[in-house]
Amino acid sequence: MQSSNDKQHAVELLNRLDAGQLAAVVHLLEVMSDPVARAAASAPLDDEPVTDEDRRRFRQGQDWFQKRGGRGVSMDDVLAGFGLKTKDFNL
């Protein structure tokens, strides 16, 4: 457990920072305390080679979006495909 001296020292240091520095520290603390961000940061790099099939499918996806003016499929349309509506969920 952190000692109260460490916390007090941290508060004293925070009080010395300007607004921009404080915002950066707050962001760092948010990332450090977020378990998902920590897991993503410590995950191994994806070193799987990109295949010709990967490239082909990527180009297909780009073409698909271009034909639709850069727009994807709305969530309402996706849900409708399953017979659902947004109101069916507690969002």
C-alpha positions in Angstrom: 0.0 0.0 0.0 1.2 3.5 -0.7 2.3 5.5 2.2 0.6 8.8 3.0 4.0 10.5 2.6 4.1 9.4 -1.1 0.7 10.7 -1.8 1.4 14.0 -0.1 4.6 14.3 -2.1 2.7 13.6 -5.3 0.1 16.3 -4.4 2.9 18.8 -3.8 4.5 18.0 -7.2 1.1 18.2 -8.9 0.6 21.6 -7.4 3.8 22.9 -9.1 2.7 21.9 -12.6 1.1 24.3 -15.2 -2.2 23.4 -16.8 -0.6 21.6 -19.8 1.7 19.5 -17.7 -1.1 18.7 -15.3 -3.3 17.5 -18.2 -0.5 15.3 -19.4 0.0 13.7 -15.9 -3.8 13.2 -15.5 -3.9 11.4 -18.9 -0.9 9.2 -17.9 -2.6 8.3 -14.6 -5.8 7.4 -16.4 -3.9 5.1 -18.7 -1.9 3.6 -15.9 -5.0 2.9 -13.9 -7.1 1.5 -16.8 -6.7 -2.3 -16.9 -7.6 -2.5 -20.6 -5.0 0.1 -21.5 -2.4 -1.7 -19.4 -3.2 -5.0 -21.1 -3.0 -3.5 -24.6 0.3 -1.7 -23.7 1.8 -5.0 -22.5 0.4 -7.2 -25.3 3.0 -8.7 -27.6 3.4 -7.1 -31.0 1.5 -8.7 -33.9 4.4 -10.2 -35.9 2.2 -12.3 -38.1 3.2 -11.7 -41.7 0.7 -9.8 -44.0 -0.3 -12.2 -46.8 -1.4 -11.5 -50.4 -4.9 -12.6 -49.2 -4.8 -10.0 -46.4 -3.9 -7.3 -49.0 -6.6 -8.4 -51.4 -9.3 -8.3 -48.7 -8.0 -4.9 -47.5 -8.3 -3.5 -51.0 -11.8 -5.0 -51.3 -12.8 -3.2 -48.1 -11.5 0.1 -49.4 -13.4 -0.4 -52.6 -16.6 -1.2 -50.7 -16.3 2.0 -48.7 -15.5 4.1 -51.7 -18.6 2.8 -53.6 -20.7 3.9 -50.6 -19.2 7.4 -50.3 -17.0 6.4 -47.4 -20.0 5.4 -45.3 -20.3 2.1 -43.5 -23.4 0.3 -42.2 -25.4 1.9 -39.4 -25.8 0.1 -36.2 -29.6 0.2 -36.7 -29.2 -1.6 -40.0 -26.9 -4.2 -38.4 -29.4 -4.8 -35.6 -32.3 -5.0 -38.0 -30.5 -7.9 -39.7 -31.0 -9.8 -36.5 -34.5 -8.6 -35.9 -33.4 -6.2 -33.1 -33.6 -2.5 -32.4 -31.4 -0.2 -30.4 -34.1 0.1 -27.8 -33.8 -3.6 -27.1 -30.5 -2.8 -25.3 -29.7 -1.0 -22.1 -27.4 1.5 -23.7 
